[in-house]
Amino acid sequence: MAQAASRLGVRMTVLDPAGLESPAGAVCGHAIKGAYTDPAKVRELASQVDVITVEIEHVETSALAELEAGGKPVHPSAATLSLIQDKFAQKQHLAKLGNSVRLGEFCDIPDAKALLAAGSRWGYPLMLKAKRMAYDGRGNLPVGSAEEAASCFAKLSRGGEAEVYAERWCPFTKELAVMVARSASGVTASYPVVETVQRDSQCHSVVAPAHVSAAALASASSIASAAVGSLSGGGIFGVELFLMEDGSVRARLRAPDGAPLTFALTTHPSPSPGP
């Protein structure tokens, strides 16, 4: 974004722990050194720019909400970022969309007893997940049997300190992803569907376009557009999906990455060049 903005004569300022020494800061030439989670630094950034956008969801949203309430454009909205930060809340939101966004079964796990109940309903294995700060395989823990339930809950919840939820095991054949652009007014446009190949729970390679049926491509694009269309604010969002054994497609998550936008890249018009 910073590289494209410079060619358009748009001044950008970045908030980054490395300041001007960060990749984006070096390109922009304008930076504030500080943490994404520091409300004071977020407000300092806002005082220097016209619009705020983000690259990663792990940011301080309460300050962004205050700025929005005061009239500062924030994309995606603070409400969308708060939703993306909590995977369980994200699942609940998407579930309200009905058949337009197909999901696997999931449930809240407030204690080890609830995990045993989920295992009794679905069977094992099942996937236990942290609600927050979970990505690239972090915060995910397969539960292989009822005998493992108590220890798995204690480990992932850090003794009950962190909130977790469970997903029914999903026998997928491929992992798909779609990048969807959303305008501030809610108009969406999807990029082609790709297949992501994972190694050690991290994306190793991407096959574009995905080698799947035309029906699966259409379904993935439709689900991704419906999911992103239900959010608020503009941006480019990543939606991850599972291709199931029966050829159907289910939404998995997301966004920046969940909404892969560009954090703390913010804009200010530059003076027009002279004659």
URDATA-V694276 format. One record per backbone hydrogen bond with DSSP energy under -1.0 kcal/mol. NH is the residue of the N-H (numbers start at 1). CO is the residue of the C=O. Records with the same first field share a line. If there is no record, write none. Layout:
NH=CO / CO
This chain:
5=1
6=2
7=3
8=4
10=5
11=268
13=266
14=30
16=32
19=16
21=18
22=19
26=22
27=23
28=24
29=25
32=14
34=16
38=35
42=38
43=39
44=40
45=41
46=42
47=43
48=45
50=267
51=267
52=73
59=57
60=36
65=61
66=62
67=63
68=64
69=65
70=66
71=68
72=67
75=52
77=232
81=77
82=78
83=79
84=80
85=81
87=131
90=86
91=87
92=88
93=89
94=90
95=91
97=94
98=95
100=97
101=98
107=166
109=164
115=111
116=112
117=113
118=114
119=115
120=116
121=117
122=118
123=119
126=143
127=167
128=141
129=165
130=139
131=163
138=135
140=137
141=128
143=126
152=148
153=149
154=150
155=151
156=152
157=153
159=154
161=157
162=157
165=129
166=107
167=127
168=105
172=170
173=243
174=243
176=241
177=194
178=239
180=237
181=189
182=235
183=187
186=183
189=181
191=179
194=177
195=207
196=175
197=205
199=202
202=199
204=197
205=197
207=195
210=193
212=210
217=213
218=214
219=215
220=216
221=217
222=218
223=219
224=220
225=221
226=222
227=223
228=224
229=225
231=228
235=182
237=180
239=178
240=253
241=176
242=250
243=174
244=248
247=244
250=242
251=102
252=240
256=258
258=255 / 256
259=255
260=257
261=259
262=54
264=53
265=262
266=13
267=51
268=11
270=9
